[in-house]
Amino acid sequence: VQLVESGGGLVQPGGSLTLSCAASGFPFTNYAMNWYRQAPGKERNWVTVITSAGDSTNYAESVKGRFTISRNNIKNTVYLQMNSLKPEDTAVYYCNVRVRNTNYWGQGTQVTVSS
């Protein structure tokens, strides 16, 4: 299993970013996909999930209405569209999948929200 995140960067408060996670090594269309984030000095927290077919999503309260998860089952890629970014969204963002009771993580991509 390999997960490779991209798309992070520095953005001003109120701005937008789209993260991508390219997946390989497992049957992507069979698995729900998650995004987590970890701020400096804090634990890693769940952000959002999308079902294998992409027909249902769920979000942490802190990002509901601002973030949108989606997936392309042809490209084996999951996305995180982030709007109205706040300084408290600053974190390393990780893609996650649980395959046969094992959690797999990407290397993460840094998102910094600052003026």
Summary of the structure (lengths in Angstrom):
residues: 115
radius of gyration: 13.3
end to end distance: 36.9
largest distance: 42.5
contacts: 331
relative contact order: 0.32
helix: 5%
strand: 54%
